[in-house]
């Protein structure tokens, strides 16, 4: 039974998860113990989440937590697992490291009785709008899996998927907030060029993206049909759409996602 969550790594993703689950009242701050190599991040976390327990090192997190979340860069996962190995028996280990496959986790945890689960969340979890994929190939007990899923259900939406789809998951949801932020920034810059104050430009661009996303999710209508509905014959929108098509807008996004998925596959071979 999971009573205490341990977070190793409190960077953008780790802190987003912690703040999200506390804000959603899924757990109390006192049920979390966290560690990060950056003392600055630890201080910020203690200030942002009053009552959270901070540890002196990774091993202390593993010793005191029932569920250990590895929210660290892929290159550090193996070393951290070795550091916490003495405390892993009977623990549940959840990895959000891109490219770290189930077989990699299995090999790294060999010789312990720890169970493992691969998960890929994204940073909008911080505002309760995350998109998280959980791998269906796991050694978590049903109870522990449901608890872990509940963490991510409380900070957004979840999908349980086979591991063969995870490189695509990294591209379509794990990394995609960055693509969207770039689009919002570009829209705002263009609005500023047209004379709109920058503070308004960011809000108007972001709200338009948010509203458009909600239209896709709530209506069930194909995005192409929603796009067509905005494009009046001979109007301004179709002129913009033609320019986007001419500049390869959709192809650029697809190529970027291909590169992202390719990098994820490369990480899994290192």
C-alpha positions as CSV (number, residue, x, y, z in Angstrom):
1,X,0.0,0.0,0.0
2,X,1.3,3.4,-1.0
3,X,1.2,6.1,1.8
4,X,4.3,8.2,0.9
5,X,5.5,9.5,-2.5
6,X,9.2,10.1,-3.0
7,X,10.2,12.4,-5.8
8,X,13.8,12.3,-7.0
9,X,14.3,15.3,-9.3
10,X,12.2,18.5,-8.8
11,X,12.9,20.2,-12.1
12,X,10.1,21.4,-14.4
13,X,8.3,18.0,-14.6
14,X,8.9,16.8,-11.1
15,X,7.8,20.0,-9.5
16,X,4.7,20.2,-11.9
17,X,3.6,16.8,-10.7
18,X,4.1,17.6,-7.0
19,X,2.4,21.0,-7.2
20,X,-0.4,19.5,-9.2
21,X,-1.3,16.6,-6.9
22,X,-1.1,18.8,-3.8
23,X,-3.3,21.5,-5.4
24,X,-5.7,18.7,-6.5
25,X,-5.7,17.4,-2.9
26,X,-4.7,13.9,-4.1
27,X,-2.2,13.8,-1.4
28,X,-1.1,16.0,1.5
29,X,2.2,17.8,1.3
30,X,3.3,15.8,4.4
31,X,3.0,12.6,2.4
32,X,5.7,13.7,0.0
33,X,9.5,13.5,0.4
34,X,11.6,15.0,-2.3
35,X,15.2,15.5,-3.3
36,X,17.0,17.5,-6.0
37,X,20.7,18.1,-6.5
38,X,19.9,21.8,-6.8
39,X,19.6,23.5,-3.3
40,X,17.8,26.4,-5.0
41,X,15.1,24.1,-6.4
42,X,14.7,22.5,-3.0
43,X,14.2,25.9,-1.3
44,X,11.7,26.9,-3.9
45,X,9.8,23.7,-3.4
46,X,9.6,24.1,0.4
47,X,8.3,27.7,-0.2
48,X,5.8,26.7,-2.8
49,X,4.5,23.5,-1.0
50,X,4.5,24.2,2.7
51,X,4.8,20.9,4.7
52,X,6.6,18.9,2.1
53,X,9.5,16.9,3.4
54,X,12.9,17.4,1.8
55,X,15.6,14.7,1.9
56,X,19.4,15.0,2.3
57,X,20.0,12.6,-0.7
58,X,18.3,10.2,-3.1
59,X,18.8,7.2,-0.7
60,X,16.8,8.9,2.0
61,X,13.9,9.4,-0.4
62,X,14.0,5.7,-1.3
63,X,14.2,4.6,2.3
64,X,11.2,6.7,3.4
65,X,8.9,6.5,0.4
66,X,6.6,3.7,-0.8
67,X,6.4,5.0,-4.4
68,X,9.6,6.4,-5.8
69,X,9.2,8.7,-8.9
70,X,12.3,9.2,-11.0
71,X,11.9,12.6,-12.5
72,X,15.5,13.0,-13.6
73,X,17.3,13.3,-17.0
74,X,17.7,9.9,-18.7
75,X,21.5,9.9,-18.4
76,X,21.3,9.9,-14.6
77,X,18.7,7.2,-14.1
78,X,21.1,4.3,-14.0
79,X,23.4,6.0,-11.5
80,X,20.5,7.0,-9.2
81,X,19.1,3.5,-9.2
82,X,22.5,2.2,-8.1
83,X,22.6,4.8,-5.3
84,X,19.2,3.9,-4.0
85,X,19.5,0.1,-4.6
86,X,19.9,-0.8,-0.9
87,X,16.5,0.6,-0.2
88,X,14.5,-0.7,-3.2
89,X,13.2,-4.0,-2.0
90,X,9.4,-4.0,-1.9
91,X,9.2,-0.4,-3.3
92,X,7.4,0.8,-6.4
93,X,9.5,2.7,-8.9
94,X,7.9,5.0,-11.4
95,X,10.1,6.4,-14.2
96,X,9.2,9.4,-16.3
97,X,12.6,9.5,-18.1
98,X,12.2,9.7,-21.9
99,X,13.8,6.8,-23.7
100,X,14.0,4.6,-20.6
101,X,12.2,1.4,-21.7
102,X,10.6,-1.2,-19.5
103,X,13.5,-3.6,-20.3
104,X,16.0,-1.0,-19.2
105,X,14.2,-0.5,-15.9
106,X,14.0,-4.3,-15.5
107,X,17.8,-4.7,-16.0
108,X,18.6,-1.7,-13.8
109,X,16.4,-3.0,-11.0
110,X,17.6,-6.6,-11.3
111,X,18.4,-8.2,-8.0
112,X,15.8,-6.2,-6.1
113,X,12.2,-6.9,-5.5
114,X,11.1,-3.4,-6.6
115,X,8.2,-3.2,-9.1
116,X,8.4,-0.7,-12.0
117,X,6.2,1.4,-14.2
118,X,7.1,3.6,-17.2
119,X,5.1,6.9,-17.5
120,X,5.3,9.9,-19.9
121,X,3.6,13.0,-18.6
122,X,3.9,16.6,-19.7
123,X,4.3,20.0,-17.9
124,X,0.7,21.3,-18.3
125,X,0.1,19.0,-15.3
126,X,1.1,22.1,-13.3
127,X,-2.3,23.7,-14.2
128,X,-4.3,20.5,-14.0
129,X,-4.3,20.0,-17.8
130,X,-1.6,17.4,-18.3
131,X,-1.6,14.5,-20.7
132,X,0.0,11.4,-19.4
133,X,0.6,7.9,-20.9
134,X,1.1,4.9,-18.6
135,X,2.7,1.8,-20.0
136,X,0.6,-1.3,-19.8
137,X,3.7,-3.5,-19.4
138,X,4.3,-3.1,-15.7
139,X,5.1,-5.1,-12.6
140,X,3.1,-2.8,-10.4
141,X,0.3,-4.5,-8.5
142,X,-3.2,-3.5,-9.6
143,X,-3.6,-1.4,-6.4
144,X,-0.3,0.4,-7.0
145,X,-1.0,0.9,-10.7
146,X,-4.4,2.5,-9.9
147,X,-2.8,4.7,-7.3
148,X,-0.2,5.8,-9.8
149,X,-2.8,6.4,-12.4
150,X,-4.8,8.4,-9.9
151,X,-1.8,10.8,-9.5
152,X,-1.9,11.7,-13.1
153,X,-5.7,11.6,-13.4
154,X,-5.7,14.3,-10.7
155,X,-3.6,16.6,-12.9
156,X,-5.0,16.0,-16.3
157,X,-6.0,13.2,-18.6
158,X,-4.4,9.7,-18.9
159,X,-4.1,6.9,-21.4
160,X,-2.8,3.4,-20.8
161,X,-0.8,2.3,-23.9
162,X,1.6,-0.4,-25.1
163,X,5.2,0.5,-24.9
164,X,5.7,0.3,-28.7
165,X,3.7,3.6,-28.9
166,X,5.8,5.5,-26.4
167,X,8.2,7.2,-28.9
168,X,5.1,8.7,-30.5
169,X,3.8,9.7,-27.1
170,X,6.9,11.6,-26.4
171,X,6.4,13.5,-29.7
172,X,2.7,14.2,-29.5
173,X,2.3,15.0,-25.8
174,X,5.5,14.8,-23.8
175,X,7.4,17.4,-25.9
176,X,4.6,19.1,-27.7
177,X,3.9,21.9,-25.2
178,X,7.2,23.5,-26.5
179,X,5.8,23.5,-30.0
180,X,2.6,25.2,-28.9
181,X,4.5,27.8,-26.9
182,X,6.6,28.7,-30.0
183,X,3.3,29.1,-32.0
184,X,1.8,31.4,-29.3
185,X,5.0,33.4,-29.2
186,X,5.0,33.8,-33.0
187,X,1.3,34.8,-33.0
188,X,1.9,37.4,-30.3
189,X,4.9,38.8,-32.1
190,X,2.8,39.2,-35.3
191,X,0.1,40.9,-33.2
192,X,2.6,43.3,-31.7
193,X,3.7,44.1,-35.3
194,X,0.1,45.0,-36.0
195,X,0.1,47.4,-33.0
196,X,-1.5,45.3,-30.3
197,X,0.2,45.7,-26.9
198,X,2.3,42.7,-26.1
199,X,0.5,41.9,-22.8
200,X,-2.7,41.7,-24.7
201,X,-1.1,39.8,-27.6
202,X,0.0,36.9,-25.4
203,X,-3.3,36.6,-23.7
204,X,-5.3,36.7,-27.0
205,X,-3.0,34.2,-28.7
206,X,-3.0,31.8,-25.7
207,X,-6.8,32.1,-25.2
208,X,-7.4,31.4,-28.9
209,X,-5.2,28.2,-28.7
210,X,-7.0,27.1,-25.5
211,X,-10.4,27.7,-27.0
212,X,-9.5,25.9,-30.2
213,X,-8.2,22.9,-28.2
214,X,-11.4,22.8,-26.2
215,X,-13.4,22.9,-29.4
216,X,-11.6,19.8,-30.7
217,X,-12.0,17.9,-27.4
218,X,-15.6,18.9,-26.7
219,X,-17.2,18.8,-30.2
220,X,-15.8,15.5,-31.5
221,X,-15.5,17.3,-34.9
222,X,-12.5,16.6,-37.1
223,X,-10.0,19.5,-36.8
224,X,-10.1,19.9,-40.6
225,X,-13.9,20.5,-40.4
226,X,-13.4,23.1,-37.6
227,X,-10.7,24.8,-39.7
228,X,-13.1,24.9,-42.7
229,X,-15.8,26.4,-40.6
230,X,-13.5,29.4,-39.9
231,X,-12.5,29.9,-43.5
232,X,-15.1,32.1,-45.2
233,X,-15.0,32.2,-49.0
234,X,-12.6,35.0,-50.1
235,X,-12.0,35.9,-46.5
236,X,-9.0,36.7,-44.3
237,X,-8.6,33.2,-42.7
238,X,-8.3,31.3,-46.0
239,X,-5.5,33.8,-47.0
240,X,-3.6,32.9,-43.8
241,X,-4.2,29.2,-44.2
242,X,-2.9,29.3,-47.8
243,X,0.3,31.0,-46.6
244,X,0.7,28.4,-43.8
245,X,0.3,25.6,-46.4
246,X,2.7,27.4,-48.8
247,X,5.3,27.7,-46.0
248,X,4.9,24.0,-45.1
249,X,3.3,24.5,-41.6
250,X,1.9,21.0,-41.2
251,X,5.0,19.4,-42.7
252,X,7.2,21.3,-40.3
253,X,5.2,20.1,-37.3
254,X,5.3,16.5,-38.6
255,X,9.0,16.6,-39.3
256,X,9.6,18.1,-35.8
257,X,7.6,15.2,-34.2
258,X,9.6,12.7,-36.3
259,X,12.8,14.1,-35.0
260,X,11.5,14.0,-31.4
261,X,10.4,10.4,-31.7
262,X,13.7,9.5,-33.4
263,X,15.6,11.0,-30.5
264,X,13.5,9.1,-28.0
265,X,14.4,5.8,-29.8
266,X,18.1,6.8,-29.7
267,X,17.9,7.4,-26.0
268,X,16.5,3.9,-25.5
269,X,19.6,2.4,-27.2
270,X,22.2,4.2,-25.1
